[in-house]
Amino acid sequence: MERKRSNYTYLLRCADGSIYCGWTNCLEKRLRAHNEGRGAKYTRGRRPVELVYYEEFATRREAMQRECAIKKMSRREKQQLMLPK
């Protein structure tokens, strides 16, 4: 039986206070990669990073589209997403 994978769009708070947005199909593995310096070039010099928000999607395409939409948001709009609901 094939296991269906989830896809995630996520926000990280970097050590310098900046916000990074990305997508993955394994949050734990991706967060570990960012904090070990094997993630995005942007986060390598801004460690440690902290997962502050994520959304789950059924398809990679949906996660990537949401990532694109979030990257177009202002910093204030991204911070609103990060607030507890």
Number of C-alpha atoms within 10 A of each C-alpha: 3 4 5 8 12 15 21 24 24 22 25 22 21 22 14 12 10 12 19 18 18 19 23 18 18 12 17 10 11 17 19 14 15 22 19 14 16 13 15 14 10 12 24 17 13 17 16 18 23 16 17 16 17 17 13 16 17 13 14 18 11 16 23 18 13 20 19 15 10 19 16 11 11 10 12 9 11 18 15 11 14 16 9 7 5
